Amino acid sequence: MSLPYENATSGKAAVDEMRKILHGFGAGSFGVMEDFTAGKVIVQFSWRDRRVTIEASAKGYAAAWLKHNPLSPRAITTRAQHEAKALKQANISVYSILRDWIKGQVTAVEVGMLSFEGAFLGQLLLADGRTVLQRIEATDMLKLEGPRA
């Protein structure tokens, strides 16, 4: 089985599609940033009085790509070249993943399947600069009590 998006080619063209989707949805602002050190892409937008921050890890995708596409002993490339190929594809794939995820969430809101808050709860930005998910993780709120069933 192949890794989803491992053959994606749209890359940064997906940014224009995200912009169109969010603008059509009524977003008041939109921006994309790359954190080269952390190896992630960050999408931010505002909708009414809500600010949203979505992070996607290119390094995480590259690790998954390498797991699905291990270096063959018969390969004519080096490990470093293989890892560079993984990161190059990851930098393309994460944009398509973000586009499709945002499109799905926006569509779910538009058709009434989810509220805006339900669709983007973990990515909503709080007054202290953290997302709801970061706040929940910091407080261990989701830690399960007792043995799992």
Secondary structure, 3 states (H helix, E strand, C coil): CCCCCCCCCCCCHHHHHHHHHHHHHCCCEEEEEEECCCCEEEEEEEECCEEEEEEEEHHHHHHHHHHHCCCCCCCCCCHHHHHHHHHHHHHHHHHHHHHHHHHHHHHHHHCCCCCHHHHHHHHEECCCCCEHHHHHHHHCCCCCCCCCC
